[in-house]
Amino acid sequence: MLSRREIGWSNASRRRVSHRNRRDSPQDSTKSPVACVRAEAYFPRVTQQKSTARVSIPSAANPRAGSSSRADTSRRSTLRQIGTHISRHGLDLQGIRNVSAAYWNLGAPALYEEAIRRQEGVVAEGGPLVVKTGQHTGRSASDKFTVKDETTADNVWWGKSNAAIAPEKAAALREKVRAYLQNKEVFVQDLYGGADAANRVKVRVVTEYAWHSLFIRNLLVRPATEDLADFQPEFTIIDCPNLLADPAADGTRSETFIVVDFAAKTIVIGGTSYAGEMKKSVFTILNYLLPVKGVMPMHCSINVGKDGDSAIFFGLSGTGKTTLSADPERPLIGDDEHGWSDDGVFNIEGGCYAKMIRLSETAEPEIFSTTKRFGTVLENVVIDPETRKLDLDDATLAENSRGAYPLDFIANALTTGVAGHPKNIIMLTADAFGVLPPISRLSPEEAMYHFLSGYTAKVAGTEKGLGKEPQATFSTCFGAPFMPRHPTVYGNILKDKIAKHGVSCWLVNTGWTGGVFGVGQRMPIKVTRALLRAALDGSLNQVQFRKDPNFGFDVPVAVPGVPTEILDPRQTWADKAAYDAKAKHLVQLFIDNFAQFEAHVDDAIKSAAPKAA
């Protein structure tokens, strides 16, 4: 939240600017095309009739509208419900009562006005709303809990990614949240998680901040206007950034909490302003619900070819998932969360949440263009306080600066959010050990093995506390923090769908070649794109393959337009013995990590494990 705090630092001026010194005056407000818009334009249901024919609308921006005592009484009774699209299934369903005002399903212009009036953010050049999230600039994975009850006890994969909390502690926290919201203004958005009508969930999101309401409106799927009046949520997210938990009393790890209660169909969030917690909470809900229906939820991006052939891109942060799935010849279905049903693939979201740090207009023009759009929410992006120009290269506020925008802000996007069954699955990894080939073909069993492994590597400069040596990272299903069920539940569904639909699977290394990080060089993106084109158009299946001596998967011997020597990683190393040693090391890391799944997979999957030469 930007209220009474610095906007940020500019490389040009490097001056700290405080809203204490730069609070908009009434004169300043008239110069802003956003701040000067009056609340009356958006809230026609909350009206008072004066002695003339004009309508006077009471709001926080105009609290004295209507001068008679009768008008004041009417205002008090109607101010609680503000907006033109209010569900008849009110907040009482969620046990939320006695709020001073509830703003229902407001659009971007109205939410801009409310955010600016509350000093939650500022408008940058071109129109995006720029906000700060405070101390939390990313997810608080250690502060997320799932209620352990008779329903979830045997259906959740309890452990580091799914910490348990007792039902009575969760219920007490919900009551604390409801009590906290009394006499406060709240923002309500009724939305869908899922573009496929047969596999979506109705979600009501109640937020303390106006900008959080705009964020989630950008990210999820909006119902048709005519459906809002009778919208009845199946799950509710209540988001209170300024409410802190008492760990001793509430059973939390810290003052921050994200508590998922599948029985109560409620998620409560507090102690963090990072809006991504809401988005991932919806993903967590669907990751729990969809497998029961035989639908595969996926942390991935998807694009689609001219013949309707979709391609799935799995990959952890830093592997190039967003960049490589952005292809001018293949419309984007979505960039992060999807499902795969018997009818095809579908986007869980209606927007994108892209990294902004060091975003290049040349390399990613479509994403860059969203930073100049009214309606985009930019988190922790540095802005010049005078010119309101952005500095996307400045990581002063956060390395994880983000932009949230509707999918239709991307020109080459398929806004229906649905497509046919995939023809190819791409599993991306940034192998900083320089061991893996730039592309390998996987059998269905090998695909499940590598899906359950979820391997990439971190290097110095991408995360604090890392030394000079690469650090292997295994995040099962390429999204362990969001998967409530055991990974093999998802892995088995994926394996069956791959076999049923004859999907070609590929492991693509966007990491290092010619040596480890610090010795070799990053895999040229031109090479990666050429290999992907060959995989997606089917020509790669026609070339000659060899067996990798360490991992056992198929590796192409030669691909038109790609230097032959780069296809064999051992040949790119000057010191072949050093390569062999590093390959043996990586193989052992895979084996050690997969030990946790050994008892849950069949012999065919076990046989797909790597074996050092």
Secondary structure, 3 states (H helix, E strand, C coil): CCCCCECCCCCCCCCCCECCCCCCCHHHHCCCCCCCCCHHHCCCCCCEECCCCCEECCECCECCCCCCHHHHHHHHHHCCEECCCCCCCCHHHHCCCCCCEEEECCCHHHHHHHHHHCCCEEECCCCCEEECCCCCCCCCHHHEEEECCCCCCCCCCCCCCCEEECHHHHHHHHHHHHHHHCCCEEEEEEEEECCCHHHCEEEEEEECCHHHHHHHHHHCECCCHHHCCCCCCCEEEEEECCCCCCHHHHCCCCCCEEEEECCCCEEEEECCCCCHHHHHHHHHHHHHHHHHHCCEEEEEEEEECCCCCEEEEECCCCCCHHHHHCECCECEEECCEEEEECCEEEECCCEEEEECCCCCCCCCHHHHHHHHCCCCEEECCEECCCCCCEECCCCCCCCCCEEEEEHHHCCCECCCCEECCEEEEEEEECCCCCCCCCEEEECHHHHHHHHHHCEEEECECCECCCCCCCEEEECHHHCHHHCCCCHHHHHHHHHHHHHHHCCEEEEEECCEECCCCCCCEECCHHHHHHHHHHHHCCHHHHCCEEECCCCCCEEECCCCCCCHHHHCHHHHCCCHHHHHHHHHHHHHHHHHHHHHHHHHCCHHHHCCCCCCC
